[in-house]
């Protein structure tokens, strides 16, 4: 990827995390990663579970300097349903 001029990737995977060696390689090669964390559309009944998922992912990856930003659901529904 470096030979193509790519220096940053967004690791999308919803609830599936990339293997840890991906972050190790990125750290060694000076690549930047934006990991995706699924947040399940923020329904009140699942907020606590979502917080646990986020905390687990951040705790597992926090020491990787290749991570420049945390990404979440870009399709999450934020407003009231239209009638």
N, C-alpha and C positions, 0 to 999 in steps of 0.2 A: 504494500500500500504506500509506503514511503516513496518508492520509486515513481509512483503515479502522482505524487504531490498531496496525498491524503494524510492529514495529521490529526483528524478528529472523527470519531464515529459515535453515533447514538446507538447504544445497545438496547434494542427493543426486544422484548420477550414476554411481556405481560407478567405472569406469575413465574415464569421460568428465568432464573438467573443464569448468566453466562458462567462457564466454568472459571474457577479462580485463576487458572493459568493464563487466561486471556488478559486479565488485569496485570499479572506479573510481566507478561511480554510487553504490554503497553508501557508499564513503568520503566522497563529496561530500554525500550526503543524511543522513549520520549513522545509517545502518542498520547492523545487526549481522548477520554471516554465520557460520554453522558449516559449513565445507566438509567433504564426505565424501571419504575416501580409501579405496579398496578395498584390502584387505590379504590376500586370497586364503586365508583359513582357516589360515594359519600352518603349513602342511605343511613339514617340514624341508627337502625338496628345493627349495622355492621361497622360502625366507626371504631369501636374498641379493637376489633379484629384487624382492621386496616392499620391502626396505629402500631399494633404488634408486628405486622408484616413489614412496615416501614422501618421500625426500630431494628428488627432482625437483619434486614438487608444493609442498613447503614452501619450497624455494628460489625458485620462481616467484611465490609469493604472500606471502612473509614481510613485505613492506613495506606491506601493506594494514591500516590500523588498524581496518577494519570486521570483521576476523576475530577472533572472541573465543574460539574453541575449535576444536580439530581433532577430527573424528569419524571413526571407523573402522567396520569391519563390526559391526553390532549383531546379526547372525545367525551370527557365527563360532562354531564348535563348540570348546569349551574342554576338555571332559572325555573320559574313555574311552568307547568305544562300549559301549552296554548289550548284554548277551547275551540 
